[in-house]
Amino acid sequence: MTGTRRADSASPRTANLAAVLRALRAGPLSRTQLAARCGIAKSAVPGLLAELAERGLVRPAGVLAGNGRPSRLVELHGEDAYALALSIEADRLSAVVTDLSGQVLAERAETVDVAAAGLQRGMDELAHLAHRVLPGPPVGVAISVPGLVDSAAAVLRLAPALRWRDAEIAGLMAARLNLPATAIAVDNDANLGALAESVAGVGSELFYLGGGTAVGGGFVSGGTILRGARGFAGEVGHIAVDPSGERCACGRTGCLETKANLAAFLRAAASPGDPLHDPALGVERRVALLKDRVRRGDQRAATAVHELGVALGVALSTVVDVLDPDVVVLGGYFAELGEWLVEPVRVELAAHGQSGRHARVVPSEFGLEAPLRGAAYLAAERLFADPTLAPATEEASV
């Protein structure tokens, strides 16, 4: 899985350590299985496992019963290897800490008007949140942001919802967490949502469409995020879906984002002054309130949801024709409305797209948390790419 910044080359032994640790990410394996999966001589595996055990990354996991001699199994350890995932949204900051297996150890979120706070104070607040959840130094950090990201440089080029431009997110956070900037990855929220879905096994050719203060997409092919020449691929929010629609901030008319960003959608679903427009309620509570109205037969809310599904389907018909994914995942607040959005999206794909009838359409099981899940995976990836980052602290046998 791509995404982390690392050294251009690694020693053969480091590469073998990484191959073994990655293989164990899927579950316990025997030495014979590890040798076969990693393409490493079986005689080399015990030494590699011994070093990983000294670094606190693997441990014994019982035996694999068979017809012959039972094989000893090994599994990831890594409960003390902390991966830190951070998320910046227009109205919320979030932090999650996981171990190497992806188990959540701590999480916290705070409502913050990030645009009003500005870049420096916003990063101060995010660092404060990180310190509150971290039990110890992290092995890696990944930050999800809503905007155009140069992931290789870890720079947020443009985030209209935050009013940030050319923000050196990794450097700013590194100084606040006392970490090297190379320990911090930064990526677009939709890319990280797509990564989370891919890791969960939803599909190998997968397009993720995330809905929030903006609308963005991420495409994963063969386990790799496809970013384009400058890393800005996936900006589907500016596909035209209504030639007579509203003028978009990008200068064009009738972009998907003018209909499908959360504020625009809620304006269609309820009159001014309605609690649905109160940002203090948070996205989850407002969407839950809307869902309750649809279930109770509120015609305005139901019509807004249906029209949203049509607009998504029209835009996605172009995406599916160009990229030909196996599956389209509706993420962000779209996932919360999946029971009403999936069908109109499918109808539009079949009606307008050449490839649409072949793509599955599913709501994200992670909902609003998909970008954070992807960020946690990416943060841990730094150690999986180079296990020698974990200090050798004790002798251990496996």
DAVENWO-V241449 format. One record per pair of residues at least 6 apart in sequence whose ideal C-beta (glycine too) atoms are under 7 Angstrom apart, sorted by the first residue. I is the first residue (numbers start at 0). J is the second residue. Records with the same first field share a line. If there is no record, write none. Layout:
I = J ; J
This chain:
0 = 194 ; 222 ; 223 ; 380
1 = 223 ; 224
2 = 150 ; 184 ; 186 ; 194 ; 224 ; 377 ; 380
3 = 184 ; 377 ; 380 ; 381 ; 384
4 = 151 ; 153 ; 181 ; 184
5 = 384 ; 385
9 = 385
13 = 385 ; 387
15 = 39 ; 43 ; 47
16 = 47 ; 50 ; 51 ; 386 ; 387
17 = 383 ; 384 ; 385 ; 386
18 = 37 ; 39
19 = 33 ; 37 ; 47 ; 48 ; 51
20 = 51 ; 56 ; 383 ; 386
21 = 383
22 = 28 ; 33 ; 36 ; 37
23 = 57 ; 73 ; 74 ; 75
24 = 75 ; 383
27 = 60 ; 72 ; 73 ; 74
28 = 72 ; 73
29 = 63 ; 70 ; 71 ; 72
30 = 41 ; 44 ; 45 ; 70
31 = 41 ; 70
33 = 44
34 = 40 ; 41 ; 44
48 = 57 ; 73 ; 397
49 = 397
51 = 57 ; 386
52 = 58 ; 395 ; 396 ; 397
53 = 391 ; 393 ; 394 ; 395
54 = 386 ; 389 ; 390 ; 391
55 = 76 ; 79 ; 389 ; 392
56 = 75 ; 76 ; 77 ; 80 ; 386 ; 389
57 = 73 ; 74 ; 75 ; 76 ; 397
58 = 74 ; 76 ; 397
59 = 71 ; 73 ; 397
60 = 72 ; 73 ; 74
61 = 72
62 = 69 ; 70 ; 71 ; 72
63 = 69 ; 70 ; 72
73 = 397
75 = 99 ; 100
77 = 98 ; 99 ; 100
78 = 98
79 = 135
80 = 98 ; 99 ; 138 ; 382 ; 389
81 = 96 ; 133 ; 134 ; 135 ; 137 ; 138
82 = 96 ; 97 ; 137 ; 138 ; 139 ; 375 ; 378 ; 379
83 = 94 ; 96 ; 129 ; 133 ; 137 ; 140 ; 378
84 = 95 ; 141 ; 371 ; 374 ; 375 ; 378
85 = 94 ; 125 ; 129 ; 140 ; 142 ; 143 ; 374
86 = 92 ; 93 ; 143 ; 370 ; 371 ; 374
87 = 113 ; 125 ; 142 ; 143 ; 144 ; 161
88 = 145 ; 211 ; 212
89 = 113 ; 114 ; 160 ; 161 ; 212
90 = 110 ; 112 ; 278
91 = 108 ; 109 ; 110 ; 111
92 = 108 ; 109 ; 111 ; 113 ; 124 ; 125 ; 128
93 = 108 ; 371
94 = 106 ; 107 ; 128 ; 129 ; 132
95 = 103 ; 106 ; 371 ; 375
96 = 104 ; 105 ; 132 ; 133
97 = 103 ; 104 ; 375 ; 379
98 = 104
99 = 379 ; 382
101 = 375 ; 376
104 = 134
105 = 132 ; 134
106 = 132
107 = 128 ; 131 ; 132
109 = 128
110 = 281
111 = 124
113 = 121 ; 161
114 = 160 ; 161 ; 162
116 = 124
118 = 163 ; 166
122 = 171 ; 172 ; 175
125 = 172
126 = 172 ; 175 ; 176
129 = 176
137 = 378
138 = 379 ; 381 ; 382 ; 388 ; 389
139 = 182 ; 378 ; 379 ; 380 ; 381 ; 382
140 = 172 ; 176 ; 178 ; 182 ; 183 ; 378
141 = 184 ; 186 ; 374 ; 377 ; 378
142 = 168 ; 172 ; 183 ; 185 ; 374
143 = 186 ; 188 ; 191 ; 370 ; 371 ; 374
144 = 155 ; 158 ; 168 ; 185 ; 187 ; 188
145 = 158 ; 160 ; 188 ; 211 ; 212 ; 213
146 = 155 ; 157 ; 158 ; 159 ; 161 ; 187
147 = 156 ; 157 ; 231
148 = 155 ; 156 ; 185 ; 186 ; 187 ; 230
149 = 156 ; 230
150 = 185 ; 186 ; 226 ; 230
151 = 230
153 = 168 ; 169 ; 180 ; 183 ; 184 ; 185
154 = 165 ; 166 ; 167 ; 168
155 = 163 ; 166 ; 168 ; 185
156 = 165
157 = 164
159 = 248
160 = 212 ; 213
168 = 185
169 = 180 ; 183 ; 185
170 = 180
172 = 183
173 = 179 ; 180 ; 182 ; 183
182 = 381
184 = 377 ; 378
186 = 377
187 = 215 ; 217
188 = 209 ; 215 ; 370
189 = 207 ; 209 ; 215 ; 216 ; 217 ; 233
190 = 217 ; 224 ; 233
191 = 370 ; 373 ; 374 ; 377
192 = 207 ; 209 ; 217 ; 330 ; 363 ; 369 ; 370 ; 373
193 = 205 ; 207 ; 217 ; 218 ; 219 ; 224
194 = 219 ; 224 ; 373 ; 376 ; 377
195 = 365 ; 369 ; 372 ; 373 ; 376
196 = 205 ; 207 ; 328 ; 363 ; 369
197 = 205 ; 219 ; 222
198 = 376
201 = 326 ; 328 ; 361
202 = 325 ; 326
203 = 221 ; 222 ; 325
204 = 220 ; 324 ; 325
205 = 219 ; 324 ; 325 ; 326 ; 328
206 = 216 ; 218 ; 318 ; 322 ; 324 ; 327
207 = 216 ; 217 ; 328 ; 330
208 = 216 ; 235 ; 311 ; 315 ; 327 ; 329 ; 330 ; 333
209 = 215 ; 330 ; 331
210 = 259 ; 261 ; 331 ; 332 ; 333
211 = 261 ; 331 ; 332
212 = 260 ; 261
213 = 236 ; 256 ; 260
214 = 235 ; 236 ; 255 ; 256 ; 259 ; 260
215 = 233 ; 234 ; 235 ; 236
216 = 233 ; 235 ; 318
217 = 224 ; 233
218 = 225 ; 232 ; 233 ; 322 ; 324
225 = 232
226 = 232
235 = 255 ; 314 ; 318
236 = 254 ; 255 ; 256
237 = 247 ; 249 ; 251 ; 254 ; 256
238 = 254 ; 255 ; 314 ; 317
239 = 251 ; 253 ; 254
240 = 253 ; 255 ; 258 ; 310 ; 313 ; 314
241 = 253 ; 258
242 = 252 ; 253
243 = 253
244 = 252 ; 253 ; 257 ; 258
245 = 253 ; 257
246 = 252
247 = 254 ; 256 ; 257
255 = 310 ; 314
257 = 263
258 = 307 ; 310
259 = 307 ; 310 ; 311
261 = 282 ; 332
264 = 303 ; 307
265 = 275 ; 276 ; 285
267 = 303 ; 306
268 = 275 ; 289 ; 299 ; 300 ; 303
269 = 275 ; 276 ; 299
274 = 280 ; 288
275 = 285 ; 288 ; 289
282 = 332 ; 367
283 = 367
286 = 332 ; 335 ; 336
289 = 300
290 = 335 ; 336
292 = 300
293 = 300 ; 301 ; 304 ; 339
304 = 336 ; 339 ; 340
305 = 343
307 = 340
308 = 339 ; 340 ; 343 ; 344
309 = 343 ; 347
311 = 333 ; 340 ; 344
312 = 343 ; 344 ; 346 ; 347 ; 348
313 = 347 ; 351
315 = 327 ; 344 ; 348
316 = 347 ; 348 ; 351 ; 352 ; 355
319 = 327 ; 348 ; 352 ; 354 ; 355 ; 358
320 = 352 ; 353 ; 354
323 = 354
324 = 358
325 = 358 ; 359
326 = 358 ; 359 ; 361
327 = 358 ; 360
328 = 361 ; 363
329 = 337 ; 340 ; 362 ; 363
330 = 363 ; 369
331 = 367
332 = 367
333 = 340
334 = 362 ; 363 ; 366
335 = 366
337 = 362
341 = 360 ; 362
344 = 360
345 = 360
348 = 355 ; 356 ; 358
349 = 355 ; 356
363 = 369
365 = 372
381 = 388
382 = 388 ; 389
